[in-house]
Amino acid sequence: MVTISFVGLGVVGLVTQACFASRGINTIGVDASKHKLDILRSGNLPFYEPNLKELICDACSNLTFSDSVRHAVENSNITFVTVGTPSKADGSIDLLQISEASKAIGVALSNKSRYHVVVIKSTVLPGTTDNVIKAILERESRKSAEKDFGLIVNPEFLREGSSVYDTFNPHLLVVGATDNRSGGEIERLWKKFFNNYFLRTIRTNRITAELIKYANNAFLATKISFINSIANLCQRIDSADVKEVAQAIGTDPRIGPLFLNAGPGYGGSCLPKDVKALIKMSHFVSCHLPLLMAVDEVNENQPKQVIELARNMMGGLKGKTVAILGVAFKKDTDDIREAPSIKVIRQLIEHQAIVRATDPLALENLKKIFDDKIAYVKNKFDCLSNADCCIILTEWDEYKNIKAEDFIGYMKKPCIVDARRILDPQEFVVATNYSAIGLKPSYKETIPYREEHTSEIDLDMPLNAIRKEGVLIAENERYTIHDLKLDELTVSLTELKKAQETRGHSHADCSEVYFFTQGDGKIQVGNRTYYVGQGSVITVPRSEFHKVSNLGEQKLIFITVFEGKRFSKNYDYENKASLKSTVAEAH
Ligand code: UDX
């Protein structure tokens, strides 16, 4: 009877082992981590994966665990190599684990007389099995691949969170082999696994099999970055909704409906790393891959879109309490590897927001990254309690049915950024301040983007220059105005005291841009309300009659720029002295 060993008990290794064991096949799982083996031997799991615990429990008589590759190889007929192939800092793939595993398997093969098949399931770049793994195995075993032992590439397409289901229901079996003996043996093994049920099989060489896995993941990543690009466009177009666009294009059989959910970007242990590794590899074979570079770039920038939505909605993030709902890279896993939540939280911290996170499973993993820099809250409602803003980053089912009344009841103000599109905009736009990936924001109050300058920018310097070089246009109990004439432009510095307003005016030939440089607060311009602070920019359209009312508690200093001279009156900019003496009202 066949026995199968697995070297590397991550999601792929442990799930595949458990699935084979559940089919009545003897299995041995090997891992270098003693801690992981202790957890497994005690009947627990080192990570969460739906249905895995039950499967292991039911099939325990066919499952053993060991820290010895030698023991595993000696006592099995086939060894699946399922160790991790993580990214290095430069994006290239780290072959340390797979080299170590190959070495240990090679040593074990040197003592074994029976034929053995080594199956590479770990994701490795095209050529790695032939050029690296085979060489190590042959050197350590002093035997020849194909002749003395089999060497197969058999990539998997398991998704975390549904890997048990995916193992039992794959869309394809890929067998990369250079000889019929080992290739046939692996096909027969899988046939037995599927009770001779038909499974679409591609038999190819090892290098093509390796590339199939990368191309598969790179294409999935491309679909996600594509729809995220369309989402970013939708956010800037009135009434466009990426969700409806995705639903519509997904009905085209040439496109298909899956992997078209716009969001904060793809994460996890595979897609980000595999796209980067392909790009890195392309440099070595002098092949430019601009498409994949763009896919990667869109994904790297997607968390910033989430931050921008929150920042625009809040009028700034400094000092604001932000509740993060969901930190796992997707639902039904505790995995946060490359999760968009990490980038979003980092940027929130940079903007000096106070971050509070909740997740049904992934908080312990998040703690290892952020330690005491943020707060961790078990209950979703406690997380929302008194928060200024809520960002939904993982599509957990339990967040989908949070009611608008709950956000309203628990939060300081119900400002929601739905980065996973799990809430119904029809309902939430009416009841709350709701913004979402792939939807143009439509808050009840227009709150423009405001940048917090955390760096040491000395804004007094340009302000003082305008005060010194400009013309004093007005100085009274409500405001002070200095104008600086720059050819056809007028740059005007207004210091508007609290609870005061400028005079109503319009510019016939140009729009007027307001840059806010000092003071925080709420203002009214025409019939619009804004929260402004250092860095806010507001544009008033040409010919619009307006005045600026300071509704806040602080003096506001802003620079306005408009074409031509000051409206209505033709000031004598050259003759400062005469103007200064007649200053009274300007705006
Ligand atoms: C992926 C591949 O799907 C799988 O075939 C391969 O074996 C391993 O890599 P996995 O990383 O577990 O699986 O998760 P997947 O479901 O592919 O999701 C990856 C990321 O893309 C997640 O962050 C997910 O939230 C995101 N995603 C997925 C989207 O943003 N939109 C989508 O429409 C689909």
Residues whose N, C-alpha, C, O or C-beta is under 5 A from the ligand:
A	BS01	UDX	E156 F157 L158 R159 E160 I224 F259 L260 N261 G263 G265 Y266 G267 G268 S269 C270 L271 F329 K330
